[in-house]
Amino acid sequence: MNKEVRPARALNGKIKLPPDKSISHRSVMFAALHEGRSVIRNFSSAADPHSTINCMRGLGVTVYEDGNTVEVEGVGRDGLQSPEGDLDCGNSGTTMRLLSGIIAGAGIPARLVGDESLSARTMKRIIDPLTEMGAEITARKDDFAPLEISRPGPLKPLYFPLPIPSAQLKSCVLLAGLFGDEQTEVIETLPSRDHTERLLNLTIEEKGEEKHIYSSREDNIPEQSYRIPNDFSAAAFWLVAGAIHPNAEITLPNVGMNPTRFGALDILEQMGADITVNNEHDEGAEPVADLRVASSALQPVEITEEIVPNCIDEIPILMIAMLFSDGVSRISGAEELRHKETDRLAAMAEMLGKAGVDFTEYEDGLEIKGDPDFVPESASYQSYHDHRIAMSAAVLSMLGNKSSQIQGAECTAISYPSFWGDLSLLTN
């Protein structure tokens, strides 16, 4: 599907954002490992978390769906069953990587498959530590899915300093460790999303600049009954849109405010974005608040390697904010973006080139010359079937001189099924 996006005269209104995908994935997995029923409200309707639901059903877990409420009959660590067929992870790297940890820990044979995009993303980072823990994993050449996982011997504890700040890698190892009689220890030096630690209430020790996280069979897996906050990553598109548009005021209720997730908010505030935070409260283990953004005069910013893990998903849309800042912005240490659903650095570079932006691409980021009066050229933007690229192109196009086309626009449903409807609501 191609989508035409016209220049927007104004952006005004209140948007109910989609539920948080990262928490939705984890809520179902962890509820399955809990012994007893969990009721999860405001569950994501996006495609990826429903891949997780289908995989858990394949492992013998009963999951009921009623609108955006999901009930899970948890079977406990020892109640998972070997699936009769493949576990299809769809486009979801979170599903494949976290589920691999659970399957290796449980010691049940299973085969994990994904779509063409997911099958082009290396799984080496999880294969290596899970193999050290005793799993046998057969993968396609160069460690790509499908993954055939078994564990013929006992589960071994692992002392694992994270080689990169990755919540998926961290979670994979910790989830495998939940099945071990001895503690697995993951050491984190640069922060990454901490939903797994929060939702499982795992033991954490701060040792200098390091965070040590532990998991074993001794950990009691809590009931997962709560309301999932709305997705901060989805909010970021409207925060940028509202800040760069000259006639905008957008309100976003009940947004997840996990401190390991809102790096983009700090960056936008550093740039001078007019953002207010109200009604701060907790939903289960997660902080939540209402956000409001209005038209802003933006200054350039530098995003460095230390900051990248807390805004990795938002970097494409932050690049759009940089275009309208008064000076040169720089992103470095973001080479991980080349290994997402598509090479997001290359995809964004292509988009900026078509829009007429003055920029330089590096292996680990971009340098962008901003202009508060910048008007993007009309273009046809390729999404590369990447939801965040498609939505970034849409926000850019709203500031253009003429209508632009977004190719493969249906991919926004991966994380934000109502995106095009919300865009229409704000512009009408």
Disulfide bonds with the S-S distance in Angstrom:
none
